[in-house]
Amino acid sequence: MSQQLLMIEDDARLARMVADYLGQSGFGVSIAGDGQHGLAAVQASAPDLVILDLMLPDMDGLEVCRRIRALPGALARTPVLMLTAKGDPMDRIIGLEIGADDYLPKPFEPRELLARIRAVLRRHVDGPPAEHAVLRFGSLNIDQDARTVTVGGQACELTSYQFDLLLALAERAGRVLSRDQIMEAVRGRELDAFDRSIDVHMGRIRAAIELDVKNPKRILTVRGVGYVFARQQD
């Protein structure tokens, strides 16, 4: 059975062109023209991935993404790829922080959209080996299967994207990684200067997992290079 995608996009011509292209690549694609119908479609059909436009007539894509992440059960983990015509990096930062799995600026090449969709789906479908399902660093536990993080048994609030960033660092504990290397590990491709938004994410991750945010022991900054996840912790 083909994987089912939902495109929430008010530009009917663009939506149909994208649906036809992705259909030729083996995907089933349904279309919703605004946020309300899109949210209803997510709950009714539980798509494998949502392609979400930032600019919609009734509510913006950020609000739609927030509401998807607030849905019950597995629906809240529905992969979201956000489309944006805006040049303001803050929109992309906010989108990633509230749980979007990737973003793609308009105008875009259909082949790049297809590649991004496949990459996001692989990350959600491919599970890690069972024997490596939980990474433990002192009181910090990272459960790869459940995609949860706890410190001293207490759950840490992280977005899906922030979890991926933390996991990428933890899997390479002791190795100094540049921002480009971290983002490439998470999303499988090279990015531009927008990667500076990783500093925002790292601040959020530290706030969630560090015992003392002002004196971090787990995620350390290497000036002029990037970040390193410490092997030895509390």
C-alpha positions, 0 to 999 in steps of 0.5 A: 500500500502506498504511503499517504500524504496530506497537502494543506495548501490554499494554492489549488494549482500548486497543490494539484501539480505537487499531488500529480508529481508525487503520485507519479512517485508512488504516493497517495496525496490528498489536498486540504485548502485551509487549516481547519479542513487540514486538521480534520483530514489529519484526524480522519485519515491519519496521513503518513506525512503532512506538507503544510503551507505557512500562509493559509487563509484561516490560520497560519501553518504554525498554528496548524502545526501546534494543533497537530502536535496537540492531537492525541496518541500517534496523530501528534507524531505525524511528520510535518514538512512546512512550506514557506514563502517568507524570507524571515528565518524566525518563521523557520526557527519557530516552525522547527521549535514547535515540532515541524520535521523539516521546512522548504522555502518556495519556490522549490524544485519538486525533486527536492520536495520529494527527497525531503519527504523521503528523508523525513519518512525514513527517520520516522519509519526506520527504528534503531536496533533494539539493543541500542534503544536507550542511551544512558549518561548518568541520570540522563536517559534517551529512549530512541524507540519512544523518542523520550528523554528523562533526567532522574526519571523526570520527563524532559519537554523537547520537540521532535526536532530537538530530540533529533538534535540531542540524539545526533550529539549523544550518538557521537559523544566526545566528538566535537561537531560543527553546526553544519555537521550536526544539521547534516546528521539530523537532516541528511543534507547541507544547509546555509547560514540559517543553521545559526538557529541551532543555537536557539535549539541548543539553548532549549535542549540545555534548559530541559536536560542540564541541572545548571543551565549557566554551567552546562555539563552535558552539552558543551560549546566549543568556541569557533567550532560547535558543540560536543556532548560530554561522555562523562556526566553526573 
